[in-house]
Amino acid sequence: MADNIKIYYRSVLNSYSQVFFSDSRIFSVILIVVSFADLYAGLLGLLAVLVTNLTGFAMGFDRQTVAKGLFGFNSLLVGLGLGIYYEPGFVLILIIILASILTLFISISLKRLIGKYSLIYLIVPFIILTLLFI
């Protein structure tokens, strides 16, 4: 149980640092603090990361990939983007939860589809979902 909490905590931190291709925990904390410059965007970005990583672990996806933050960073960007674009409210929270889960599935699909050709999918899920929801 304690090991699962530790891996989940690390996955949240790594989701922030992966935006800049980093694994530094100190840098992650700095990015979390900076993301709260806009309180609602910061909260919605954090919610998006929490939902994505929890869904990834619950559905049994590769624990190392989720723990490295490789799926969470796209959801973070979607959560921040929608949090800045729309006025906060209950409906937006539901949209963020849905967008986070969809971002996870798109990330996994693109990783498998594009990854087999040794191409990098990076922020394509963020772009697709943000445009879709805007």
DSSP file with accessible surface (Angstrom, degrees, kcal/mol):
  #  RESIDUE AA STRUCTURE BP1 BP2  ACC     N-H-->O    O-->H-N    N-H-->O    O-->H-N    TCO  KAPPA ALPHA  PHI   PSI    X-CA   Y-CA   Z-CA
    1    1 A M     >        0   0  173      0, 0.0     4,-1.9     0, 0.0     5,-0.2   0.000 360.0 360.0 360.0 -48.6    0.0    0.0    0.0
    2    2 A A  H  >  +     0   0   78      1,-0.2     4,-2.2     2,-0.2     5,-0.1   0.857 360.0  54.5 -63.6 -34.3    2.7    2.5    1.0
    3    3 A D  H  > S+     0   0   99      1,-0.2     4,-2.4     2,-0.2    -1,-0.2   0.897 106.6  50.8 -66.1 -39.5    4.6    1.5   -2.2
    4    4 A N  H  > S+     0   0   83      2,-0.2     4,-2.4     1,-0.2    -2,-0.2   0.894 110.3  49.2 -64.7 -40.0    1.6    2.3   -4.3
    5    5 A I  H  X S+     0   0  102     -4,-1.9     4,-2.8     2,-0.2    -2,-0.2   0.912 111.0  50.6 -65.7 -40.4    1.2    5.7   -2.7
    6    6 A K  H  X S+     0   0  140     -4,-2.2     4,-2.4     2,-0.2    -2,-0.2   0.925 112.1  46.1 -64.0 -43.5    4.9    6.5   -3.3
    7    7 A I  H  X S+     0   0   17     -4,-2.4     4,-2.3     2,-0.2    -1,-0.2   0.911 113.6  49.6 -66.1 -40.4    4.6    5.5   -7.0
    8    8 A Y  H  X S+     0   0   56     -4,-2.4     4,-1.9     2,-0.2    -2,-0.2   0.931 110.8  49.5 -64.7 -43.8    1.5    7.6   -7.4
    9    9 A Y  H  X S+     0   0  138     -4,-2.8     4,-2.2     1,-0.2    -2,-0.2   0.932 112.0  48.8 -59.4 -44.6    3.1   10.6   -5.7
   10   10 A R  H  X S+     0   0   64     -4,-2.4     4,-2.9     1,-0.2    -1,-0.2   0.883 107.4  55.7 -64.3 -36.6    6.1   10.3   -8.0
   11   11 A S  H  X S+     0   0    0     -4,-2.3     4,-1.5     2,-0.2    -1,-0.2   0.883 107.5  49.1 -65.3 -36.3    3.8   10.0  -11.0
   12   12 A V  H  X S+     0   0   16     -4,-1.9     4,-1.1     2,-0.2    -2,-0.2   0.948 113.7  45.4 -67.9 -47.0    2.2   13.3  -10.2
   13   13 A L  H >X S+     0   0    8     -4,-2.2     4,-1.8     1,-0.2     3,-0.6   0.934 113.0  50.4 -60.9 -45.1    5.5   15.1   -9.7
   14   14 A N  H 3X S+     0   0   11     -4,-2.9     4,-2.3    53,-0.3    -1,-0.2   0.802 100.2  64.6 -66.4 -27.9    6.9   13.6  -12.9
   15   15 A S  H 3< S+     0   0    0     -4,-1.5     4,-0.4    -5,-0.2    -1,-0.2   0.880 106.3  44.5 -62.5 -35.3    3.9   14.7  -14.9
   16   16 A Y  H X< S+     0   0    3     -4,-1.1     3,-1.1    -3,-0.6     4,-0.4   0.930 114.7  46.1 -73.3 -46.3    4.8   18.3  -14.2
   17   17 A S  H ><>S+     0   0    0     -4,-1.8     5,-1.9     1,-0.2     3,-1.5   0.805  99.9  68.9 -71.2 -25.4    8.5   17.9  -14.9
   18   18 A Q  G ><5S+     0   0   20     -4,-2.3     3,-1.7     1,-0.3    -1,-0.2   0.722  81.6  75.4 -66.6 -18.6    8.0   15.9  -18.1
   19   19 A V  G < 5S+     0   0   42     -3,-1.1    -1,-0.3    -4,-0.4    -2,-0.2   0.872 108.5  32.5 -57.8 -33.1    6.6   19.1  -19.7
   20   20 A F  G < 5S-     0   0  121     -3,-1.5    -1,-0.3    -4,-0.4    -2,-0.2   0.034 120.2-107.6-110.9  22.9   10.2   20.2  -19.9
   21   21 A F  T < 5S+     0   0  146     -3,-1.7     2,-0.3     1,-0.2    -3,-0.2   0.857  77.6 132.7  56.3  40.4   11.7   16.7  -20.4
   22   22 A S      < -     0   0   30     -5,-1.9    -1,-0.2    -8,-0.2    -2,-0.1  -0.824  51.0-162.5-119.8 157.8   13.1   16.6  -16.9
   23   23 A D        +     0   0  103     -2,-0.3     2,-0.4    -3,-0.1    -5,-0.1   0.206  50.7 128.4-117.6  10.6   13.0   14.1  -14.0
   24   24 A S     >  -     0   0   51      1,-0.2     4,-1.7    -7,-0.1    -2,-0.1  -0.539  46.3-159.3 -75.6 125.9   13.9   16.6  -11.3
   25   25 A R  H  > S+     0   0  132     -2,-0.4     4,-2.2     2,-0.2     5,-0.2   0.851  93.8  54.8 -72.1 -34.5   11.6   16.6   -8.3
   26   26 A I  H  > S+     0   0  131      2,-0.2     4,-2.2     1,-0.2    -1,-0.2   0.933 108.4  48.6 -63.6 -43.9   12.7   20.1   -7.2
   27   27 A F  H  > S+     0   0   63      1,-0.2     4,-2.5     2,-0.2    -1,-0.2   0.889 108.5  55.6 -62.8 -36.5   11.8   21.4  -10.7
   28   28 A S  H  X S+     0   0    0     -4,-1.7     4,-2.4     2,-0.2    -1,-0.2   0.928 107.1  48.2 -61.0 -46.0    8.4   19.6  -10.4
   29   29 A V  H  X S+     0   0   73     -4,-2.2     4,-2.5     2,-0.2    -1,-0.2   0.912 110.7  51.8 -62.8 -41.1    7.6   21.4   -7.2
   30   30 A I  H  X S+     0   0   88     -4,-2.2     4,-2.6     1,-0.2    -2,-0.2   0.929 110.6  48.3 -61.2 -43.7    8.6   24.7   -8.8
   31   31 A L  H  X S+     0   0   29     -4,-2.5     4,-2.4     2,-0.2    -1,-0.2   0.878 109.4  52.6 -66.2 -36.6    6.3   24.0  -11.7
   32   32 A I  H  X S+     0   0   36     -4,-2.4     4,-0.9     2,-0.2    -1,-0.2   0.948 111.5  46.4 -62.7 -46.4    3.4   23.0   -9.4
   33   33 A V  H >< S+     0   0  100     -4,-2.5     3,-0.9     1,-0.2    -2,-0.2   0.933 113.6  48.6 -61.8 -44.6    3.8   26.3   -7.5
   34   34 A V  H >< S+     0   0   92     -4,-2.6     3,-2.0     1,-0.2     4,-0.3   0.873 103.1  61.2 -65.1 -36.2    4.0   28.3  -10.8
   35   35 A S  H >< S+     0   0   18     -4,-2.4     3,-0.8     1,-0.3    -1,-0.2   0.764  95.4  63.7 -64.5 -20.6    1.0   26.6  -12.2
   36   36 A F  T <<  +     0   0   59     -3,-0.9    -1,-0.3    -4,-0.9    -2,-0.2   0.286  67.5 101.1 -87.8  13.0   -1.0   28.0   -9.3
   37   37 A A  T <  S+     0   0   96     -3,-2.0     2,-0.6     1,-0.3    -1,-0.2   0.881  92.7  40.7 -59.1 -37.5   -0.4   31.6  -10.5
   38   38 A D  S <> S-     0   0   71     -3,-0.8     4,-2.8    -4,-0.3    -1,-0.3  -0.958  91.7-154.3-106.3 107.4   -3.9   31.2  -11.8
   39   39 A L  H  > S+     0   0   95     -2,-0.6     4,-2.6     1,-0.2     5,-0.2   0.895  88.4  43.6 -54.0 -49.5   -5.6   29.4   -8.9
   40   40 A Y  H  > S+     0   0  126      1,-0.2     4,-2.7     2,-0.2    -1,-0.2   0.902 114.2  49.5 -68.6 -39.6   -8.3   27.7  -10.9
   41   41 A A  H  > S+     0   0    2      2,-0.2     4,-2.6     1,-0.2    -1,-0.2   0.922 112.3  49.6 -63.6 -41.8   -6.0   26.7  -13.8
   42   42 A G  H  X S+     0   0    0     -4,-2.8     4,-2.3    -7,-0.2    -2,-0.2   0.924 112.7  46.3 -62.0 -44.5   -3.6   25.2  -11.3
   43   43 A L  H  X S+     0   0   83     -4,-2.6     4,-2.6    -5,-0.2    -2,-0.2   0.919 114.7  46.6 -64.8 -42.6   -6.3   23.3   -9.5
   44   44 A L  H  X S+     0   0   13     -4,-2.7     4,-2.3     2,-0.2    -2,-0.2   0.862 111.4  51.8 -70.4 -34.2   -7.8   22.0  -12.7
   45   45 A G  H  X S+     0   0    0     -4,-2.6     4,-2.1    34,-0.3    -2,-0.2   0.928 112.0  46.4 -64.3 -43.5   -4.3   21.0  -14.0
   46   46 A L  H  X S+     0   0   45     -4,-2.3     4,-2.7     2,-0.2    -2,-0.2   0.920 111.2  52.2 -65.0 -41.7   -3.6   19.1  -10.8
   47   47 A L  H  X S+     0   0   48     -4,-2.6     4,-2.8     1,-0.2     5,-0.2   0.922 108.2  51.9 -59.0 -43.5   -7.0   17.5  -11.0
   48   48 A A  H  X S+     0   0    0     -4,-2.3     4,-2.5     1,-0.2    -1,-0.2   0.921 111.2  46.4 -61.1 -43.1   -6.3   16.4  -14.6
   49   49 A V  H  X S+     0   0    0     -4,-2.1     4,-2.7     2,-0.2     5,-0.3   0.930 112.8  49.9 -65.3 -44.6   -3.0   14.8  -13.6
   50   50 A L  H  X S+     0   0   61     -4,-2.7     4,-2.3     1,-0.2     5,-0.2   0.930 113.6  45.4 -60.8 -44.7   -4.6   13.0  -10.6
   51   51 A V  H  X S+     0   0   23     -4,-2.8     4,-2.7    -5,-0.2     5,-0.2   0.933 114.3  47.9 -66.0 -45.4   -7.4   11.6  -12.7
   52   52 A T  H  X S+     0   0    1     -4,-2.5     4,-2.7    -5,-0.2    -2,-0.2   0.943 115.2  43.4 -62.7 -48.6   -5.1   10.5  -15.5
   53   53 A N  H  X S+     0   0    0     -4,-2.7     4,-2.5     2,-0.2     5,-0.2   0.909 114.5  49.9 -67.6 -39.5   -2.6    8.8  -13.3
   54   54 A L  H  X S+     0   0  105     -4,-2.3     4,-2.8    -5,-0.3    -1,-0.2   0.931 113.0  47.2 -63.2 -43.0   -5.2    7.2  -11.2
   55   55 A T  H  X S+     0   0   26     -4,-2.7     4,-2.4    -5,-0.2     6,-0.2   0.916 111.1  52.1 -63.6 -42.8   -7.0    5.9  -14.3
   56   56 A G  H  <>S+     0   0    0     -4,-2.7     5,-2.2    -5,-0.2     4,-0.3   0.924 114.5  41.6 -60.5 -44.1   -3.7    4.6  -15.7
   57   57 A F  H ><5S+     0   0   36     -4,-2.5     3,-1.1     1,-0.2    -2,-0.2   0.921 114.7  51.3 -69.0 -42.3   -2.9    2.7  -12.6
   58   58 A A  H 3<5S+     0   0   84     -4,-2.8    -2,-0.2     1,-0.3    -1,-0.2   0.841 109.5  50.0 -65.7 -33.2   -6.4    1.4  -12.1
   59   59 A M  T 3<5S-     0   0  108     -4,-2.4    -1,-0.3    -5,-0.2    -2,-0.2   0.451 116.1-113.9 -86.8  -1.2   -6.7    0.1  -15.6
   60   60 A G  T < 5 +     0   0   63     -3,-1.1    -3,-0.2    -4,-0.3     3,-0.1   0.727  56.1 160.7  81.4  22.6   -3.4   -1.7  -15.3
   61   61 A F      < -     0   0   40     -5,-2.2    -1,-0.2    -6,-0.2     5,-0.1  -0.286  61.8 -59.2 -70.0 166.0   -1.3    0.3  -17.8
   62   62 A D     >  -     0   0   94      1,-0.2     4,-2.2     2,-0.1     5,-0.2  -0.224  49.4-151.1 -52.4 115.8    2.5    0.0  -17.6
   63   63 A R  H  > S+     0   0  102      1,-0.2     4,-2.8     2,-0.2     5,-0.2   0.849  92.5  53.1 -62.1 -37.1    3.3    1.3  -14.0
   64   64 A Q  H  > S+     0   0  116      2,-0.2     4,-1.9     1,-0.2    -1,-0.2   0.896 109.2  48.4 -67.3 -40.6    6.7    2.6  -15.0
   65   65 A T  H  4>S+     0   0   10      2,-0.2     5,-1.6     1,-0.2     6,-0.4   0.924 115.4  44.2 -66.0 -43.0    5.4    4.7  -17.9
   66   66 A V  H ><5S+     0   0    1     -4,-2.2     3,-1.5     1,-0.2     6,-0.3   0.928 113.0  52.2 -66.2 -42.7    2.6    6.2  -15.7
   67   67 A A  H 3<5S+     0   0    1     -4,-2.8   -53,-0.3     1,-0.3    -1,-0.2   0.824 103.3  58.0 -65.0 -30.2    5.1    6.8  -12.9
   68   68 A K  T 3<5S-     0   0  102     -4,-1.9    -1,-0.3    -5,-0.2    -2,-0.2   0.597 113.8-119.5 -75.8  -8.4    7.5    8.6  -15.2
   69   69 A G  T <>5S+     0   0    0     -3,-1.5     4,-1.6    -4,-0.4    -3,-0.2   0.631  70.7 136.3  83.5  14.4    4.7   11.0  -16.0
   70   70 A L  T  4<S+     0   0   45     -5,-1.6     4,-0.2     1,-0.2    -4,-0.2   0.722  79.8  32.8 -72.4 -20.4    4.6   10.2  -19.7
   71   71 A F  T  > S+     0   0    8     -6,-0.4     4,-1.0    -5,-0.2     3,-0.4   0.733 114.6  58.9 -98.8 -30.9    0.8   10.1  -19.8
   72   72 A G  H  > S+     0   0    0     -6,-0.3     4,-2.4     1,-0.2    -2,-0.2   0.790  91.3  66.7 -72.3 -27.9    0.1   12.7  -17.1
   73   73 A F  H  X S+     0   0   11     -4,-1.6     4,-2.1     1,-0.2    -1,-0.2   0.879  99.5  50.9 -68.2 -32.8    1.9   15.7  -18.7
   74   74 A N  H  > S+     0   0    0     -3,-0.4     4,-2.3     2,-0.2    -1,-0.2   0.925 111.4  48.5 -67.1 -40.5   -0.5   15.9  -21.7
   75   75 A S  H  X S+     0   0    0     -4,-1.0     4,-3.0     2,-0.2    -2,-0.2   0.871 107.7  55.8 -66.0 -36.7   -3.5   15.9  -19.2
   76   76 A L  H  X S+     0   0    5     -4,-2.4     4,-2.8     2,-0.2     5,-0.2   0.945 109.0  46.5 -58.4 -47.6   -1.8   18.6  -17.2
   77   77 A L  H  X S+     0   0   35     -4,-2.1     4,-2.6     2,-0.2    -2,-0.2   0.896 113.0  49.3 -63.9 -39.4   -1.5   20.8  -20.3
   78   78 A V  H  X S+     0   0    1     -4,-2.3     4,-2.8     2,-0.2     5,-0.3   0.942 112.6  48.0 -64.2 -45.7   -5.2   20.1  -21.2
   79   79 A G  H  X S+     0   0    0     -4,-3.0     4,-2.1     1,-0.2   -34,-0.3   0.917 114.7  45.2 -62.2 -43.2   -6.3   20.9  -17.6
   80   80 A L  H  X S+     0   0   36     -4,-2.8     4,-1.8    -5,-0.2     5,-0.2   0.926 114.4  49.2 -65.6 -44.5   -4.3   24.1  -17.6
   81   81 A G  H  X S+     0   0   25     -4,-2.6     4,-2.1    -5,-0.2    -2,-0.2   0.939 116.0  40.6 -62.6 -47.6   -5.4   25.1  -21.0
   82   82 A L  H  X S+     0   0    0     -4,-2.8     4,-2.5     1,-0.2    -1,-0.2   0.859 112.3  57.6 -70.5 -32.5   -9.1   24.6  -20.4
   83   83 A G  H  < S+     0   0    5     -4,-2.1    -1,-0.2    -5,-0.3    -2,-0.2   0.827 112.4  40.4 -66.5 -31.5   -8.8   26.0  -16.9
   84   84 A I  H  < S+     0   0  112     -4,-1.8    -2,-0.2    -5,-0.1    -1,-0.2   0.859 117.2  48.6 -81.8 -35.4   -7.5   29.3  -18.3
   85   85 A Y  H  < S+     0   0  140     -4,-2.1     2,-0.3    -5,-0.2    -2,-0.2   0.862 111.0  47.4 -75.6 -38.6   -9.9   29.4  -21.3
   86   86 A Y  S  < S-     0   0   81     -4,-2.5     3,-0.1    -5,-0.1    48,-0.0  -0.737  87.7-104.4-109.0 157.6  -13.2   28.7  -19.4
   87   87 A E        -     0   0  173     -2,-0.3     5,-0.2     1,-0.1    -3,-0.1  -0.546  49.0-103.1 -75.1 137.0  -14.8   30.1  -16.3
   88   88 A P        +     0   0   52      0, 0.0     2,-0.3     0, 0.0    -1,-0.1  -0.267  62.8 122.0 -65.1 146.7  -14.5   27.7  -13.4
   89   89 A G  S  > S-     0   0   37      1,-0.1     4,-1.9    -3,-0.1     5,-0.1  -0.963  72.9 -77.5 176.5 177.1  -17.6   25.7  -12.4
   90   90 A F  H  > S+     0   0  149     -2,-0.3     4,-2.0     1,-0.2     5,-0.2   0.892 124.6  53.3 -62.1 -41.5  -19.0   22.2  -11.8
   91   91 A V  H  > S+     0   0  102      1,-0.2     4,-2.4     2,-0.2    -1,-0.2   0.911 107.1  52.1 -63.0 -40.2  -19.4   21.6  -15.6
   92   92 A L  H  > S+     0   0    8      2,-0.2     4,-2.8     1,-0.2    -1,-0.2   0.894 106.2  54.2 -64.5 -37.1  -15.8   22.5  -16.3
   93   93 A I  H  X S+     0   0   69     -4,-1.9     4,-2.3     2,-0.2    -1,-0.2   0.932 109.6  47.5 -62.1 -42.7  -14.7   20.0  -13.6
   94   94 A L  H  X S+     0   0   88     -4,-2.0     4,-2.5     1,-0.2    -2,-0.2   0.905 111.8  50.3 -63.8 -39.9  -16.7   17.2  -15.3
   95   95 A I  H  X S+     0   0   51     -4,-2.4     4,-3.3     2,-0.2     5,-0.2   0.910 109.5  51.0 -64.3 -41.6  -15.2   18.3  -18.7
   96   96 A I  H  X S+     0   0    0     -4,-2.8     4,-2.5     2,-0.2    -2,-0.2   0.916 110.2  49.4 -62.8 -42.2  -11.7   18.2  -17.2
   97   97 A I  H  X S+     0   0   56     -4,-2.3     4,-2.0     2,-0.2    -2,-0.2   0.950 115.0  43.8 -62.7 -46.4  -12.3   14.7  -15.8
   98   98 A L  H  X S+     0   0   95     -4,-2.5     4,-2.6     1,-0.2    -2,-0.2   0.935 114.4  49.6 -63.8 -45.2  -13.6   13.4  -19.2
   99   99 A A  H  X S+     0   0    0     -4,-3.3     4,-2.6     1,-0.2    -1,-0.2   0.868 108.5  54.3 -63.6 -35.4  -10.8   15.2  -21.1
  100  100 A S  H  X S+     0   0    0     -4,-2.5     4,-2.0    -5,-0.2    -1,-0.2   0.922 110.6  44.6 -64.9 -44.1   -8.2   13.7  -18.8
  101  101 A I  H  X S+     0   0   49     -4,-2.0     4,-2.2     2,-0.2    -2,-0.2   0.922 114.6  48.9 -67.4 -42.5   -9.4   10.2  -19.4
  102  102 A L  H  X S+     0   0   60     -4,-2.6     4,-2.7     1,-0.2     5,-0.2   0.890 108.8  53.8 -63.2 -38.7   -9.6   10.8  -23.1
  103  103 A T  H  X S+     0   0    0     -4,-2.6     4,-2.7    -5,-0.2    -1,-0.2   0.902 107.1  51.9 -62.1 -40.6   -6.1   12.2  -23.2
  104  104 A L  H  X S+     0   0    0     -4,-2.0     4,-2.5     2,-0.2     5,-0.2   0.951 111.8  45.7 -59.7 -48.5   -4.8    9.1  -21.5
  105  105 A F  H  X S+     0   0   76     -4,-2.2     4,-2.5     1,-0.2    -2,-0.2   0.894 114.1  47.8 -64.9 -40.0   -6.5    6.9  -24.1
  106  106 A I  H  X S+     0   0   42     -4,-2.7     4,-2.9     2,-0.2     5,-0.3   0.914 111.4  51.7 -66.5 -40.7   -5.3    9.0  -27.0
  107  107 A S  H  X S+     0   0    0     -4,-2.7     4,-2.4    -5,-0.2    -2,-0.2   0.930 112.4  45.2 -60.3 -45.6   -1.7    9.1  -25.5
  108  108 A I  H  X S+     0   0   11     -4,-2.5     4,-2.2     2,-0.2     5,-0.2   0.923 113.9  49.3 -66.0 -42.4   -1.7    5.3  -25.2
  109  109 A S  H  X S+     0   0   72     -4,-2.5     4,-2.9    -5,-0.2     5,-0.2   0.933 114.0  44.8 -62.6 -45.7   -3.1    4.8  -28.7
  110  110 A L  H  X>S+     0   0   26     -4,-2.9     4,-2.7     2,-0.2     5,-1.0   0.871 109.7  56.1 -68.0 -35.5   -0.6    7.2  -30.3
  111  111 A K  H  X5S+     0   0   80     -4,-2.4     4,-0.9    -5,-0.3    -1,-0.2   0.924 114.9  38.7 -60.9 -42.6    2.3    5.7  -28.3
  112  112 A R  H  X5S+     0   0  173     -4,-2.2     4,-0.9     3,-0.2    -2,-0.2   0.906 122.5  41.8 -74.1 -41.4    1.4    2.3  -29.8
  113  113 A L  H  <5S+     0   0  100     -4,-2.9     4,-0.2    -5,-0.2    -3,-0.2   0.964 129.0  25.8 -72.2 -53.1    0.6    3.5  -33.3
  114  114 A I  H ><>S+     0   0   39     -4,-2.7     5,-1.7    -5,-0.2     3,-1.6   0.845 115.1  64.9 -81.7 -33.0    3.3    6.0  -33.8
  115  115 A G  H ><<S+     0   0   32     -5,-1.0     3,-2.0    -4,-0.9    -1,-0.2   0.807  90.4  64.6 -62.9 -29.2    5.8    4.4  -31.4
  116  116 A K  T 3<5S+     0   0  139     -4,-0.9    -1,-0.3     1,-0.3    -2,-0.1   0.731 103.5  48.9 -69.6 -15.5    6.1    1.3  -33.5
  117  117 A Y  T < 5S-     0   0  155     -3,-1.6    -1,-0.3    -4,-0.2    -2,-0.2   0.193 120.2-112.6-100.4  11.4    7.6    3.5  -36.2
  118  118 A S  T < 5S+     0   0  110     -3,-2.0     2,-0.3     1,-0.2    -3,-0.2   0.784  72.6 138.8  61.1  30.5   10.0    5.1  -33.7
  119  119 A L      < -     0   0  111     -5,-1.7     2,-0.5    -8,-0.1    -1,-0.2  -0.725  53.5-120.0-100.1 157.1    8.3    8.4  -34.0
  120  120 A I        -     0   0  130     -2,-0.3    -9,-0.1     1,-0.1   -10,-0.0  -0.829  18.7-170.9-102.4 131.6    7.5   10.6  -31.0
  121  121 A Y    >   +     0   0   25     -2,-0.5     3,-2.4     1,-0.2    -1,-0.1   0.704  29.6 152.3 -93.1 -23.1    4.0   11.5  -30.2
  122  122 A L  T 3  S-     0   0   70      1,-0.3     4,-0.2     2,-0.1    -1,-0.2   0.083  72.4  -2.1  33.2-109.9    4.8   14.2  -27.5
  123  123 A I  T 3> S+     0   0   73      1,-0.2     4,-2.3     2,-0.1    -1,-0.3   0.283  96.9 108.1 -98.6  15.5    2.0   16.8  -27.2
  124  124 A V  H <> S+     0   0   59     -3,-2.4     4,-2.7     1,-0.2     5,-0.2   0.920  79.8  52.2 -57.9 -43.5   -0.2   15.6  -30.0
  125  125 A P  H  > S+     0   0    0      0, 0.0     4,-2.5     0, 0.0     5,-0.3   0.909 108.7  51.5 -60.3 -38.3   -2.9   14.3  -27.5
  126  126 A F  H  > S+     0   0   49     -4,-0.2     4,-2.5     2,-0.2     5,-0.3   0.936 111.7  46.3 -61.1 -46.3   -2.9   17.8  -25.8
  127  127 A I  H  X S+     0   0   79     -4,-2.3     4,-2.2     2,-0.2     5,-0.3   0.940 113.8  48.1 -64.0 -45.7   -3.4   19.5  -29.1
  128  128 A I  H  X S+     0   0   76     -4,-2.7     4,-2.2    -5,-0.2    -2,-0.2   0.953 117.0  40.8 -60.9 -50.4   -6.2   17.2  -30.2
  129  129 A L  H  X S+     0   0    1     -4,-2.5     4,-2.6    -5,-0.2     5,-0.2   0.886 113.8  51.5 -71.4 -38.0   -8.1   17.3  -26.9
  130  130 A T  H  X S+     0   0   16     -4,-2.5     4,-2.0    -5,-0.3    -1,-0.2   0.947 113.6  44.8 -66.1 -44.0   -7.7   21.0  -26.3
  131  131 A L  H  < S+     0   0  127     -4,-2.2    -2,-0.2    -5,-0.3    -1,-0.2   0.906 112.7  53.0 -64.6 -37.4   -9.0   21.9  -29.8
  132  132 A L  H  < S+     0   0  119     -4,-2.2    -2,-0.2    -5,-0.3    -1,-0.2   0.932 114.7  39.5 -63.8 -44.1  -11.8   19.4  -29.4
  133  133 A F  H  <        0   0   42     -4,-2.6    -1,-0.2     1,-0.2    -2,-0.2   0.715 360.0 360.0 -83.9 -21.2  -13.0   20.9  -26.1
  134  134 A I     <        0   0   84     -4,-2.0    -2,-0.2    -5,-0.2    -1,-0.2   0.893 360.0 360.0 -79.1 360.0  -12.5   24.5  -27.1
